[in-house]
Amino acid sequence: MTSTDSRTGGAQDAARHTAAGRLAQSSAAAWAVWAATRALLLLCVFRVLVLPGPDVTTDVAGIYRGWAEVLRSGTFPLDDVTWQYPPAAALPVLAPDLLPFLPYATAFFVLVLVVDAAALGLFLRAGRAPGHRRTGAWAWIAGVALLGPTSYARYDLMVAAVAAAALFAAARRPRTAGALIACGALLKVWPVLLLTGAPLRGRRARALWSNAAAWAAGLTLAAVLAAPGALSFVTFQRDRGTEVESLGALVLHVARHAGWPGEVQLHYGSLEFLGPGVPLVSALALALTGAALAWLVHWRLRAGPLAHAGPAVLCDAAFTAVLLFTTTSRVISPQYLLWLVGLAAVCLTLRASRQGLPAVLVLLATGVTLLEFPVCFADVVTSSARGIALLALRNGLLVAACLLACRRLRAATGRGRAAGPTGLPGARPSLSAARAAGTRATSR
């Protein structure tokens, strides 16, 4: 080996050591901030630090615990209309039984903490891959903290972690990704939207779709055979109205100041508007959701099979779809923001993603949600000026994120885009795409 080769090798080793050191420092900083913010969340859910507004932990201590007692008897909650979840939701509700030496609520919070830590580890590991970065890990840390104690007082964080794992697995392990998507959908339905941008052609695409379908069918059948009432959640959702935090509710909040006689009542497990005109507002919200679905179908038809789309299209499409359906829903519960935080963090992990600004808007909306619930929830319920302003700001940020996300997703898959790898994040380019790229380079 010549002296020049020796110096080159030494420089490369030094660069590798420097890069490894920076990654280690970045990981240590991330874990330190995570530990500090999660300590604050635990202090909140254990009521050491008490935020203004309602106690967000009552759902776990009361409703979840009651469901667990029913589930232990061998049936789903058949007569409880607040049970509006797919059959796999029984798993996180029963999970505290894994820690029988702890009270139910305490065990639940500990398990959410463990899943939260596992999710951060997932984001940090994904950020080391080529074409990835660790911005997503920081988005996860910030987003969960910004939502406050609600993050740990619902099981939605667990579902968001499963969805993130599915998107990261799609490139190298499409079968695993399909299984995770199916499991997520049977936990809380919305992860089925992760397939919005999935390619339709190719071996990996077939593995993803077939495994998602097989696991969904198998798990649903197992739940139906295991206990009665596994699919009761379908009918429990049909009579829901307009929840006070939703986009459509803003019209009713303003109408109250003009003399509208409606009122807010606990209805199907959430505070909803009841009174004249509410069915019309709910119908318009459903129509808006239908319009969002129509746009996604139109985009997908124009985008084609996505066999040669950019590497971030699967994640960008999933984020856009969930964002659209969440924003236009008749119900926007605070914990729904965790779905968006998880998917936004995945997009921010991929350098090729075009959803950076919409993801930031989602994080801002998450912070405003903490002010809206629980801090100023009394203002929201009474339609005070402050409550309306907070709702308008939060929902306005979500609407802006929707418009930007749709525009950027369409641009990423529009005509004239450069051919690239498959739509699964991190996958290698197909042979036909490589040949096409070589032909273009030769012609130049």
N, C-alpha and C positions, 0 to 999 in steps of 0.2 A: 504494500500500500504506500502510495506516495504521500509526501507531507501535505500536498493540497487536499488529497482525499481524506487524510486524517483530520485536517482542520474543518473540512466540510461536515464530516461525521460528527465531530465535536460540537459544531454549531447547531446541527440538527438535534443532537441529544439535549443541548442546553435549551433549545426552543421548546422541546417536548416537556422538559422538566418545568420550565417557566409556565407553560400552558397548564400542566397538571397542578402546579401550585396555585394558579389563579382559580382553577375550577374548585380546588379544595377550599380556598378562602371564600369563594362565592357560596359554596354549599354551607360552610360554617355560618356565614352571615345570614343566609336564608333560614337555617334551623334556629338561630338565635332570635331572629325577629318572629318566627313562627311560635317559638316557646313563649315569648313575652306576650304576644297578642292572644294566644290560646289560654294563657294563665288568666288574662282579664276576662275572657269569655267564660271560663269555669267559675271565676268569682261571681260573675253575673248569674249564671244558671243555678249556682248554689246559694244565691241570694245574700252573698257577703257584700257585693256592690249592687245596689238597687237602682235601676233606671226608672225615670218617670213613666207612668202609663201602666197598662195591665201586665200581670205576671205571665210571661210567655211560656213558662214551664208547666202550666196547668194542663196542657194537652198531654204531656208525657205522664205526669203523676196521676191524671184522672182518666182521660179518654184512652190513651194507649194501654194503660194498665188494665182498664176494663175490657178492652178488646182482647188482651192477652188471656184474661180469665176465660172469656168465651172460647177462644181458639184452643185453649188447653182441654176444653170439654169435647173437642172433636168436631166442631162445626164453625163455619164463618158467622159473623154477626148478621143473622138473617133479618132481624127486626130493627136494625139500627141504620137509619138513612145517612148517618154521618160516615158510615163505612163506604167510601167511594173509591176504593183502590183495587187493583187487580190482585189475584190470589197470592202472588209471591210477596206482597206486602206483609203477609203473616210472618215472614222470616225476620225482618228488623223489629217487628212488634214483639216477637217471642225471643229475640236475641238476648235480652237481659237475663234470661234463664241460664245462660252460660256462666253467669257470675252470681250464683245463688247466695253467696255470702254478703252481697250488697243489696240495699233497697233497690226497688225496680228503677226509679228515676235515676239514681246515682249510677247504676250499671249501664243504663242507656247512654248517659252522658260520657261515660268512660269509653264505651264502644264507638261512639261517634268520634271521640278524640283519636282513637286508634286508626279509624278509617281516614280521618283527616291527615294524620301523619303519613299513612301509606300513600295517600294521593300526592302529598308533597314529594315524597320519595320518587313517585312515578314521574312527576313533572321534572324533577332535577335530573333523573336518569335520561329522560327523553331529550332534555336540553343539551346533552353531551354529543348527540348524534350529528353527523354532517347535515347541514341545511337547517339545523334547529338552533334554538337559543334558550336561555333560562328566563326570559321575560315572562313566560307563562307561569313559572313557579312563583314569581313575585306577584303576578296577578291573582293566583289562587290564594296566597297568603293575605293579600289586601282585600280581596272580594269577600272571603269568609268573615274576616274581621269587621269589615264595613257593615255587614248585615247585623252584627251584634249577636246577642244571645239566641236569637231565633235560629241561627245556623246550627246550634247544638240542641235545640229543643224540637226539632222535626227530623224525620229520617231522609229528607231530600238530599242532604250532603252525601249520603251513601249512594244514592242513585246517580248523582252527578259524578262521583268517583268511578262508578261502573261505566258510565258513558265515556268518560275521558280515557279509561283503560281500553275500551272497545276501539276508539278512534286511533289510538297509538298502536294497537295490535294489528290493525287492518293491513298494514304494509307487508309485514313478514309472516303474520299468522292469521290469515283471513278466516280460518275455521274458528279460531278462538274468538275473533272479533264478532263473528256471527252469533256464537253462543252468548257472548256478553250482551250484545244488542237485544237478543231474545229475553235474557234474564232481566235486563233493564226495563224492557217494555212490560214485563209481567210484574215489575215492582211499581211502576207508575206511568205506563203507557207512552209518555212522550219520547223515550229513547228510540221508538220505532222510526222517528223522523231522522235518525242518524243515517238511514238508507237513502235519504233524498238525493244525495249526490254520488251514490255508489255506481261505479261503472256496470254495464250490462253484459259486456263481452270479456272473454278471457278466462283462463283457469282460476285466477284469484277471485275474479268477480263471481264465478259460479260457486266457488267454495264459500264465499261470504253469504250470498243469498240463500243457498241451499241449507247451510248450517243455521242461519237465522230462522228460516221457516221450520226446519226440523226440530230445533230446540223449543221454539215457541209452541208448536203443536204438542210436542211431548210433555212439556211442563204444564201446559194447560190441561191436558188429559189427566196427568197425574194428580193435579189439584182437584179436578172434578171428581175423580174416583176416591180421593183421600177424604174429602169432607163435603157435606152439602153446603150450598150457598157460595161456591167459588166464583160464580159469575153474577152474583146479585148486584155487584157494583154498577153494572151496565144500566139497570133500570133506576137505581138510586140517583143517577145524575140528571135524568131527563127533566125534572121539574125545578132545577136550580134557576135562580133569578139573577139580578144584577148586584154583584157584591160592591160594597161601598168604596173599595180601592181601585176598581176597574176603570178603564178608559171611558166606557159609556156612563159610568156613575157621575162623571164630572157634569154632565148635562143636568142630572137630577139634583146635584149639590147646588148648582146655580139656581135651578127652578125653585128650590125651597125658599130662597130669598125673594122670589117673585110671588110667593103665596101658595106654591104647590102643597097640597095637603098630605103628601106621602110621609112615611116614617121608616125608621131603621129598626129591624128586628133580627134576632138570631134565627136563621133559617137554613136548614141543611148544613149545620155545622159552621156557618160563617154569618157575619152581619151583612144583611142584604136590604136593599130598598124594597118596600112593599107599598102599593098604592096605584092610583090611575096613571096610565102611561108607561108603567114599568115593563109590561109585556112587550110594548112596542120598542123600547130601548133595548131589551134583551134580544128581540128579533133582529134589530139592526146590528147588534154586536155579532150575532150568528152570521148575518149576511156579510159582515166585514171579514169574519174568519173564512167564509166561503170564498170571498174575493182573494184572500191571501192564498188559499189552496189553489185557486184558479191560476194565480200568477206563478206559483211554483210549478204547476203542471205545464203551463205555457213555457216557462224557462227550460224545464226538463226536455220538452219536445224539441225546442230550438237547439238545445245543447247537444242532443243526440245521445249516443251510448256512452260518451265520456271516456272512451277507451284510451284516448291520447290527451286528456286534459291535464292541466298542471297538477303538481303533487299535493296541493293544498285544497283542491276543489271539494273533496269529500268533507273535510272539516268546515270549510267556509259555507257549504250548502247546509250542513247540519245546523250550524250556528244560526244561519239566516232563517231556516224553517222553524226552529224552536222559538226564535225571537219573534217571528210573525205570529205564531199561534199563541204565544204567551201574551203579547201586547193586545191582540184583538179579542182575547177571551173575556167572557162575562165575569170571570173571577181572576184577580191577580193577587193571590196571597203573597205575603212577604217572602216566604221560603221559595217561591217560584224563581226568585232572582238567583238562587243558587244554581239552578239549571243553566242559566245564561252565564254565570261566572265560570262554571266548569268548562263550557264550550268556548267561551272567550279566551280562557287560559290556554286551551289547546291551540286555538288559532294564533295566539301570540307566541306560542312555542315554535311554530313553523315560520321560517323566514319568508317563504313564498306566499304566505297568506296575505290577502288584501283587506282583511277585516280589522286592521289595527285600530282605526278611529272608531268604528262601531263598538269594538270591544271596550275601549276607554269610556265611551258614553254609557255602556252597561255598568261599568264599575262606578261611575258617578251616580247613576240611577240607584245602585245598591246602597251607596252612602245616604242618599236622600230617603230611601226606604226606611232606614233606621230611624230617621227623624219622624217620618210619617207613622211608623209602627215599630216600637211601642211608645216612643217619647211623646208624640203629639196626637195619639190616636183619638183622644177625646175631642180634639178639634176637628178631626176628620168625621167622626160620627155625628157631631153637631153641625157640620157644614159651616164652621167658622171661616173667616177670611184666611187665617193662617193655614187651616186644614186644606182648603181649596187650593191655596197657593202651592203647598207642598205636593199635593196630588198632581196639579198641573205641571209642576216642574219635573216630578218623577216620570209621569206618563209622557210628557213632552220629550224627555230624553230618550225614552224607549221608542217613541214614534220616529224621532230623528235617526236613531240607530237602525230602525227598520228600513227607512228610505235609503240610507247610505249603504246598508248591507245588500239590499236588492240591487242597487246600481252597481256596486263593485262585483257582486257575483255574476251579474249579466256581462260586465266588461271582461271578467276573467275567462268566460266561456263563449264570448261572442265570435262572430265571423272575423277571420283574419288573425286569430290568436296564434301564437307560435305553438307548434307541436311539441309535446313534452312527455314526461313519464305518465304512467297510469294515474288515475285519480286517487289511488290509495296513497296516503302520505308516506313518502320515503321509498316507494317501490322503484325498481329499475325501469328504464325505458324499454318499450317493446322493440322487437327486431324491425318491424315495419317503420316505426317512428325513427329508429336509428338510421335506417336506410334513407328515409325521406330527408333527414337532416344532412346526411352525407351528400345526397344529390343536390340540395340547395347550396351547400358549401362549395361543391365542384362547379356549379353553374356560375357562381360569383367569381 
